[in-house]
Amino acid sequence: METALIKQINALSLSEKILLVEEIWDSIAIENESFELTQTQQDELDRRIKSYDVNPNQGRSWEEIKSEFLKRKAS
C-alpha cells in the first residue's frame, strides 16, 4: 500500500475511519456478489430473520446506531 495513502488514512478521525471501512466493505460486497455464506452464517441469518418476523419492532436500525455513535464521538 502506498505510504501517502497510509498517511492520509492515519490522519482521519476515528469516525471517518469507520465510515471509510464501511465504504470499502460495501465496495467489496458489490464486487463479490457471488459470495457464499457458510452453513453457520446462513443458520444465523435465518434465525435473525425469524426473530424479526416475530417482533419487527425489537432492536434498532443500523442508521440509528451509527447516528448515535457519531454524535457521541463528536462531543
Rosetta constraint file for C-alpha pairs under 8 A:
AtomPair CA 1 CA 5 HARMONIC 7.17 0.50
AtomPair CA 1 CA 6 HARMONIC 7.23 0.50
AtomPair CA 2 CA 6 HARMONIC 6.42 0.50
AtomPair CA 3 CA 7 HARMONIC 6.20 0.50
AtomPair CA 4 CA 8 HARMONIC 6.28 0.50
AtomPair CA 5 CA 9 HARMONIC 6.23 0.50
AtomPair CA 6 CA 10 HARMONIC 6.10 0.50
AtomPair CA 7 CA 11 HARMONIC 6.22 0.50
AtomPair CA 8 CA 12 HARMONIC 6.77 0.50
AtomPair CA 9 CA 17 HARMONIC 7.10 0.50
AtomPair CA 12 CA 16 HARMONIC 5.70 0.50
AtomPair CA 12 CA 17 HARMONIC 5.98 0.50
AtomPair CA 13 CA 17 HARMONIC 6.19 0.50
AtomPair CA 14 CA 18 HARMONIC 6.27 0.50
AtomPair CA 15 CA 19 HARMONIC 6.27 0.50
AtomPair CA 15 CA 70 HARMONIC 6.46 0.50
AtomPair CA 15 CA 73 HARMONIC 7.16 0.50
AtomPair CA 16 CA 20 HARMONIC 6.11 0.50
AtomPair CA 17 CA 21 HARMONIC 6.19 0.50
AtomPair CA 18 CA 22 HARMONIC 6.28 0.50
AtomPair CA 19 CA 23 HARMONIC 6.28 0.50
AtomPair CA 20 CA 24 HARMONIC 6.17 0.50
AtomPair CA 21 CA 25 HARMONIC 6.00 0.50
AtomPair CA 22 CA 26 HARMONIC 6.06 0.50
AtomPair CA 23 CA 27 HARMONIC 6.21 0.50
AtomPair CA 24 CA 28 HARMONIC 6.27 0.50
AtomPair CA 25 CA 29 HARMONIC 6.20 0.50
AtomPair CA 26 CA 30 HARMONIC 6.22 0.50
AtomPair CA 27 CA 31 HARMONIC 6.18 0.50
AtomPair CA 28 CA 32 HARMONIC 5.98 0.50
AtomPair CA 29 CA 33 HARMONIC 5.90 0.50
AtomPair CA 29 CA 35 HARMONIC 7.86 0.50
AtomPair CA 37 CA 41 HARMONIC 5.70 0.50
AtomPair CA 37 CA 42 HARMONIC 5.92 0.50
AtomPair CA 38 CA 42 HARMONIC 6.18 0.50
AtomPair CA 39 CA 43 HARMONIC 6.03 0.50
AtomPair CA 40 CA 44 HARMONIC 6.23 0.50
AtomPair CA 41 CA 45 HARMONIC 6.14 0.50
AtomPair CA 42 CA 46 HARMONIC 6.09 0.50
AtomPair CA 43 CA 47 HARMONIC 6.15 0.50
AtomPair CA 44 CA 48 HARMONIC 6.21 0.50
AtomPair CA 45 CA 49 HARMONIC 6.17 0.50
AtomPair CA 46 CA 50 HARMONIC 6.20 0.50
AtomPair CA 47 CA 51 HARMONIC 6.19 0.50
AtomPair CA 48 CA 52 HARMONIC 6.13 0.50
AtomPair CA 49 CA 53 HARMONIC 6.14 0.50
AtomPair CA 50 CA 54 HARMONIC 6.30 0.50
AtomPair CA 51 CA 55 HARMONIC 6.31 0.50
AtomPair CA 51 CA 56 HARMONIC 7.78 0.50
AtomPair CA 52 CA 56 HARMONIC 4.64 0.50
AtomPair CA 52 CA 57 HARMONIC 7.82 0.50
AtomPair CA 52 CA 58 HARMONIC 7.40 0.50
AtomPair CA 60 CA 64 HARMONIC 6.29 0.50
AtomPair CA 60 CA 65 HARMONIC 6.83 0.50
AtomPair CA 61 CA 65 HARMONIC 6.47 0.50
AtomPair CA 62 CA 66 HARMONIC 5.96 0.50
AtomPair CA 63 CA 67 HARMONIC 5.95 0.50
AtomPair CA 64 CA 68 HARMONIC 6.19 0.50
AtomPair CA 65 CA 69 HARMONIC 6.16 0.50
AtomPair CA 66 CA 70 HARMONIC 6.13 0.50
AtomPair CA 67 CA 71 HARMONIC 6.16 0.50
AtomPair CA 68 CA 72 HARMONIC 6.26 0.50
AtomPair CA 69 CA 73 HARMONIC 6.24 0.50
AtomPair CA 70 CA 74 HARMONIC 6.10 0.50
AtomPair CA 71 CA 75 HARMONIC 6.53 0.50
